[in-house]
Amino acid sequence: MGSVGLLIKPASGLCNMRCDYCFYLDEAENRTTASYGIMTRDTLKNVIRKTLLRAEGSYSIAFQGGEPTLAGLGFFEEAVRLIRQYNQKNVPVQLALQTNGYALNEDWARFFHQHHFLIGLSVDGTAAIHDRFRHGKDGSGTYERILEAARLLDQFAVDYNILTVVTGPAALSAREIYQEYQRRGWHYLQFISCLDPLGQYGSRMPWSLTPGLYGTFLSELFDCWAEDVERALKEGKEPLTYAPYIRSFDNYMGILGGYRPESCEQTGICRLSESTYVVEAEGSVYPCDFYVLDEYLAGNFNEQRLDAIEEKLRAMGFTARSRQVPERCRSCQWQFLCRDGCYRSRLTKENGLDPETQTEEGVNYFCEGYQAFFAHSHDRMMRIADQMFN
């Protein structure tokens, strides 16, 4: 086995906030057991032991939720200790944690710095946009509290990036969000589309992101980013001198430069590495964070050997189905860039076909938005890519 990647949910779907659009809460409500509570130390040990002893190239763990910090600082101290104990081959280890930032304090920040954690901090744009859908359990806004978390991460020199869920209202404010993040010195950004509940695309929730709005957002965000990249290139400097790293744009630039994208969304292929596992709090294993559902259960690290879990994951055909490209997409001029996007956003009987359209099954729900974005940005992308890679 080469590199191994884990996404562990140490607190299952438990959270100290209540975000209106939470996709994981929706997932939990669509399975027999909604929450598996807090991961025990024995389960943590079994997960790390069974995977790290097999790793050869590299080993990575991303802790996610719900809210992973609810497992407590001691849980993560134990994770670090177990990694040291079982890393007998001395493979490189990368540790990451995605958090809403609500409970972060100096102890957490000091620990993250000491053990070189990369932190993903969830922020949804400006205060007004963020507080509209990301609430404390009492319904209060959380923006100012998350800004304090970012300040602590800066104070303790913790590497972090900003993860923003693009809701419908956020999509109307791309330039405002971009400028706000620039003003705060946030240079590493990831924007992900807000998902409607499983099986309910087109449900028009207050936070719903329509294809048209998504195309508008991507186009305006790209214009902001491209202006700063072009400024840097004109001055003979690295793009990050003025422009932030935006994961999706970096992947598109890479495609145009002849490189394989690192994001599964940009490749259109699920589980790029067969040695990747999503692990729930009681040790159960699934192929993807968007499909932690009963029908995708592949085993449990407390009960099965790793070989048996891998065999079950392969037998699901999870990756194979993502390679099936609809005829409409095969003939599209933007297929080489779009690649049909994330499978969770494709219109299937499982994900939900929009009842108001006759869309061919398997077409990405955001297709209209992607087409508008690529038509708007492609030529400029090509010019930038030519300068960056030639």
Legacy VTK file of the C-alpha trace (Angstrom):
# vtk DataFile Version 3.0
C-alpha trace
ASCII
DATASET POLYDATA
POINTS 390 float
0.000 0.000 0.000
1.233 3.500 -0.816
-0.182 6.678 0.681
-3.111 6.452 3.095
-5.635 9.208 3.764
-8.247 9.282 6.529
-11.123 11.642 7.190
-12.154 10.956 10.786
-15.319 12.225 12.486
-14.359 11.996 16.186
-17.592 13.634 17.331
-19.813 12.209 14.587
-22.448 14.833 13.706
-22.410 16.504 17.119
-21.889 20.255 16.907
-21.790 23.322 19.140
-23.375 25.436 16.401
-26.550 25.076 14.369
-26.024 26.022 10.728
-29.222 26.050 8.701
-27.771 24.308 5.645
-25.619 21.642 7.384
-25.226 18.785 4.896
-23.995 16.390 7.562
-27.060 16.896 9.728
-29.121 16.068 6.647
-27.040 12.917 6.089
-27.461 11.873 9.711
-31.223 12.168 9.432
-31.144 9.792 6.456
-29.513 6.835 8.243
-30.539 4.457 11.006
-28.211 5.962 13.623
-28.097 9.728 13.443
-25.127 10.229 15.785
-22.425 7.844 16.969
-21.295 10.112 19.794
-17.637 10.673 20.663
-14.991 8.254 19.379
-13.442 6.120 22.099
-9.681 5.883 22.550
-9.838 2.166 21.675
-11.508 2.956 18.346
-8.973 5.701 17.641
-6.196 3.224 18.335
-7.656 0.598 15.993
-8.124 3.120 13.193
-4.584 4.471 13.406
-2.916 1.102 14.017
-4.615 -0.699 11.121
-3.905 2.054 8.623
-0.549 3.524 9.657
1.180 0.158 9.793
0.214 -0.311 6.134
1.168 3.163 4.900
4.348 3.535 2.870
4.283 6.752 0.845
2.618 9.197 3.211
-0.109 9.283 5.823
-2.704 11.988 6.350
-5.584 12.464 8.748
-8.183 15.192 8.438
-10.506 15.499 11.427
-13.971 16.750 10.578
-17.508 16.648 11.905
-19.955 17.798 13.001
-17.452 19.701 15.114
-14.340 17.624 15.864
-13.109 19.783 18.762
-16.023 18.431 20.827
-13.920 15.283 21.271
-11.667 17.349 23.533
-8.028 18.334 23.378
-6.984 15.135 25.135
-8.373 13.072 22.267
-6.064 14.772 19.789
-3.104 14.524 22.128
-3.758 10.781 22.183
-3.985 10.728 18.366
-0.546 12.320 18.109
0.858 9.811 20.612
-0.604 6.854 18.693
0.790 8.128 15.420
4.251 8.286 16.956
3.819 4.782 18.357
2.686 3.127 15.120
4.687 5.087 12.566
7.298 2.363 12.438
8.220 3.127 8.818
8.703 6.834 9.545
6.382 7.893 6.723
5.596 11.609 6.400
2.443 12.517 8.336
0.069 15.395 7.602
-2.558 16.417 10.143
-5.530 18.675 9.435
-8.705 19.684 11.224
-11.816 21.403 9.890
-13.526 23.516 12.536
-16.231 26.098 12.941
-13.854 27.846 15.348
-16.519 28.308 18.009
-14.595 26.631 20.845
-11.018 27.535 19.924
-8.863 29.052 22.653
-5.166 29.506 23.358
-4.720 25.864 24.381
-6.082 24.647 21.057
-4.020 27.149 19.072
-0.841 26.243 20.953
-1.458 22.531 20.323
-2.122 23.061 16.600
1.114 25.001 16.251
3.166 22.481 18.221
1.981 19.533 16.108
1.823 21.298 12.751
-1.904 20.939 12.130
-3.361 22.610 9.052
-6.664 24.132 10.130
-9.674 24.756 7.955
-11.777 27.543 9.457
-15.366 27.907 8.286
-16.343 31.488 7.439
-19.177 32.384 5.084
-18.189 35.802 3.790
-19.073 39.046 5.514
-20.700 39.298 8.944
-24.210 39.737 7.561
-23.947 36.793 5.185
-22.214 34.531 7.718
-24.618 35.216 10.577
-27.681 34.647 8.421
-27.181 30.868 8.317
-24.370 30.043 10.783
-25.806 30.337 14.289
-25.033 29.390 17.833
-27.480 26.904 19.304
-29.406 29.833 20.755
-29.791 31.343 17.283
-27.188 34.052 17.855
-24.662 35.170 15.267
-21.190 33.629 15.367
-19.103 35.836 13.081
-17.302 37.854 15.761
-16.482 34.713 17.704
-14.961 33.124 14.588
-12.894 36.236 13.935
-11.438 35.769 17.416
-10.553 32.178 16.490
-8.717 33.451 13.396
-6.879 35.993 15.545
-5.711 33.211 17.868
-4.504 31.100 14.954
-2.525 34.093 13.690
-1.123 34.797 17.160
0.200 31.242 17.502
1.411 31.011 13.891
-0.964 28.186 12.968
-1.344 27.449 9.268
-4.997 27.757 8.275
-7.253 28.292 5.332
-10.773 29.637 5.040
-13.601 27.375 3.896
-16.653 29.206 2.594
-19.971 27.623 1.707
-21.461 29.523 -1.208
-25.138 30.026 -0.418
-27.568 31.838 -2.664
-27.202 35.150 -0.788
-23.392 34.801 -0.714
-23.342 34.283 -4.480
-24.572 37.850 -4.960
-21.594 39.291 -3.075
-18.474 37.686 -4.565
-16.449 40.893 -4.867
-17.453 42.073 -1.407
-16.412 38.722 0.098
-13.146 38.681 -1.852
-12.235 42.169 -0.677
-13.190 41.369 2.919
-10.919 38.331 2.941
-8.089 40.316 1.376
-8.485 42.995 4.033
-8.219 40.378 6.775
-5.111 38.829 5.232
-6.724 35.482 4.444
-4.651 34.123 1.576
-5.724 30.470 1.323
-9.339 30.010 0.352
-11.730 27.271 -0.626
-15.259 27.904 -1.845
-17.757 25.040 -2.004
-21.286 25.076 -3.347
-24.095 24.859 -0.816
-25.959 21.576 -1.182
-29.689 21.126 -1.021
-30.831 18.174 1.130
-30.385 14.681 -0.297
-32.857 14.014 -3.058
-34.147 17.600 -3.072
-32.169 19.593 -5.628
-34.159 22.614 -6.677
-35.937 22.747 -3.294
-35.383 26.516 -2.997
-34.463 26.752 0.651
-33.511 30.269 1.838
-29.855 29.258 1.484
-30.229 27.347 -1.790
-27.718 28.045 -4.532
-29.212 27.971 -8.009
-27.114 27.146 -11.088
-27.486 30.693 -12.393
-26.360 32.262 -9.126
-23.378 29.923 -8.938
-22.257 30.916 -12.412
-22.529 34.579 -11.452
-20.514 34.007 -8.277
-17.716 32.061 -9.970
-17.429 34.632 -12.766
-17.218 37.614 -10.431
-14.852 35.860 -8.037
-12.608 34.864 -10.920
-12.497 38.444 -12.206
-11.352 39.661 -8.781
-8.712 36.954 -8.542
-7.527 37.367 -12.130
-7.022 41.109 -11.673
-4.609 40.443 -8.819
-2.859 37.559 -10.593
-2.333 39.664 -13.723
-0.973 42.496 -11.622
1.600 40.163 -10.070
2.583 38.605 -13.398
2.937 42.039 -14.989
5.404 42.971 -12.258
7.265 39.681 -12.628
6.186 38.441 -9.202
4.579 35.262 -7.915
0.755 35.355 -8.189
0.409 34.907 -4.414
2.087 38.290 -4.012
-1.287 39.925 -4.573
-3.805 37.155 -5.203
-4.970 34.526 -2.714
-4.717 30.818 -3.386
-8.217 29.693 -4.401
-8.318 25.925 -4.664
-10.742 25.540 -7.589
-9.012 28.206 -9.680
-5.617 26.676 -8.941
-6.935 23.345 -10.212
-8.356 24.883 -13.392
-5.055 26.617 -14.046
-3.300 23.311 -13.567
-5.575 21.581 -16.076
-4.820 24.263 -18.653
-1.117 23.879 -17.866
-1.249 20.139 -18.502
-1.365 18.963 -14.891
-3.766 16.564 -13.248
-6.021 18.307 -10.714
-5.670 17.231 -7.088
-9.333 17.844 -6.232
-11.820 15.026 -6.863
-14.389 17.660 -7.876
-12.138 18.912 -10.658
-11.294 15.406 -11.853
-14.915 14.273 -11.718
-13.735 10.949 -10.252
-14.620 9.788 -6.759
-11.955 8.317 -4.459
-8.913 9.318 -6.491
-6.918 7.050 -4.204
-8.300 3.675 -3.180
-6.501 4.064 0.145
-8.793 6.816 1.431
-11.317 6.187 4.171
-14.046 8.211 5.871
-14.375 6.991 9.454
-17.321 7.615 11.756
-16.970 7.894 15.524
-17.700 4.224 16.253
-15.204 3.044 13.622
-17.473 2.474 10.624
-15.967 3.183 7.202
-17.460 4.896 4.132
-16.122 5.931 0.712
-16.910 9.668 0.862
-17.927 12.392 3.299
-21.046 13.042 1.224
-22.141 9.409 1.460
-21.870 8.449 5.126
-25.113 6.521 4.739
-26.156 2.997 5.679
-26.044 1.700 2.113
-22.385 2.739 1.771
-21.114 1.073 4.942
-17.911 -0.813 4.099
-17.040 -2.241 7.487
-15.693 -1.193 10.863
-12.102 -0.800 12.016
-13.051 -2.405 15.327
-14.313 -5.539 13.620
-12.727 -6.057 10.189
-9.252 -6.259 8.780
-8.238 -3.492 6.406
-8.158 -5.906 3.442
-11.834 -6.791 3.967
-12.807 -3.119 4.186
-10.930 -2.324 0.979
-12.588 -5.230 -0.834
-16.047 -4.007 0.194
-15.248 -0.479 -0.981
-14.081 -1.769 -4.367
-17.161 -3.954 -4.725
-19.435 -0.919 -4.325
-18.353 0.425 -7.705
-18.285 3.869 -6.140
-15.449 5.137 -8.308
-16.655 3.374 -11.466
-20.040 5.076 -11.439
-18.434 8.519 -11.274
-16.601 7.770 -14.522
-19.879 7.441 -16.431
-20.255 10.662 -18.397
-23.659 11.577 -19.892
-23.836 12.079 -23.647
-24.710 15.730 -23.174
-21.471 16.202 -21.214
-19.278 14.249 -23.648
-20.226 16.645 -26.440
-19.861 19.813 -24.324
-17.031 22.205 -25.209
-16.270 22.677 -21.490
-15.993 18.993 -20.577
-12.179 19.158 -20.410
-12.483 21.703 -17.586
-15.769 20.778 -15.911
-15.483 16.960 -16.006
-19.032 16.794 -14.644
-17.927 18.025 -11.226
-18.636 16.367 -7.887
-20.868 13.290 -8.025
-22.932 14.600 -5.091
-24.015 17.487 -7.348
-25.047 15.287 -10.268
-28.722 14.784 -10.942
-29.345 11.116 -10.256
-32.313 9.280 -8.798
-30.420 9.114 -5.506
-29.318 12.751 -5.388
-32.591 14.084 -6.751
-33.639 14.964 -10.281
-35.053 18.454 -10.646
-38.775 17.852 -11.309
-39.015 21.058 -13.350
-36.544 19.923 -15.989
-35.935 16.994 -18.308
-32.220 16.969 -17.535
-30.365 13.858 -18.642
-29.468 11.735 -15.628
-25.915 12.284 -14.425
-25.625 15.916 -15.543
-24.313 18.230 -12.836
-27.040 20.293 -11.194
-24.863 23.394 -11.579
-24.249 22.763 -15.301
-25.839 26.021 -16.427
-23.683 27.955 -13.978
-20.484 26.185 -15.010
-21.188 26.862 -18.684
-21.735 30.558 -17.989
-18.568 30.712 -15.875
-16.335 28.993 -18.437
-17.748 31.049 -21.308
-17.018 34.185 -19.293
-13.559 33.209 -18.015
-11.957 30.720 -20.407
-9.996 33.128 -22.608
-8.627 34.979 -19.604
-7.800 31.661 -17.929
-5.832 30.632 -21.002
-3.821 33.862 -21.043
-2.972 33.526 -17.351
-2.113 29.837 -17.662
0.164 30.608 -20.618
2.049 33.173 -18.524
2.200 30.922 -15.453
3.408 27.733 -17.151
5.382 28.952 -20.185
LINES 1 391
390 0 1 2 3 4 5 6 7 8 9 10 11 12 13 14 15 16 17 18 19 20 21 22 23 24 25 26 27 28 29 30 31 32 33 34 35 36 37 38 39 40 41 42 43 44 45 46 47 48 49 50 51 52 53 54 55 56 57 58 59 60 61 62 63 64 65 66 67 68 69 70 71 72 73 74 75 76 77 78 79 80 81 82 83 84 85 86 87 88 89 90 91 92 93 94 95 96 97 98 99 100 101 102 103 104 105 106 107 108 109 110 111 112 113 114 115 116 117 118 119 120 121 122 123 124 125 126 127 128 129 130 131 132 133 134 135 136 137 138 139 140 141 142 143 144 145 146 147 148 149 150 151 152 153 154 155 156 157 158 159 160 161 162 163 164 165 166 167 168 169 170 171 172 173 174 175 176 177 178 179 180 181 182 183 184 185 186 187 188 189 190 191 192 193 194 195 196 197 198 199 200 201 202 203 204 205 206 207 208 209 210 211 212 213 214 215 216 217 218 219 220 221 222 223 224 225 226 227 228 229 230 231 232 233 234 235 236 237 238 239 240 241 242 243 244 245 246 247 248 249 250 251 252 253 254 255 256 257 258 259 260 261 262 263 264 265 266 267 268 269 270 271 272 273 274 275 276 277 278 279 280 281 282 283 284 285 286 287 288 289 290 291 292 293 294 295 296 297 298 299 300 301 302 303 304 305 306 307 308 309 310 311 312 313 314 315 316 317 318 319 320 321 322 323 324 325 326 327 328 329 330 331 332 333 334 335 336 337 338 339 340 341 342 343 344 345 346 347 348 349 350 351 352 353 354 355 356 357 358 359 360 361 362 363 364 365 366 367 368 369 370 371 372 373 374 375 376 377 378 379 380 381 382 383 384 385 386 387 388 389
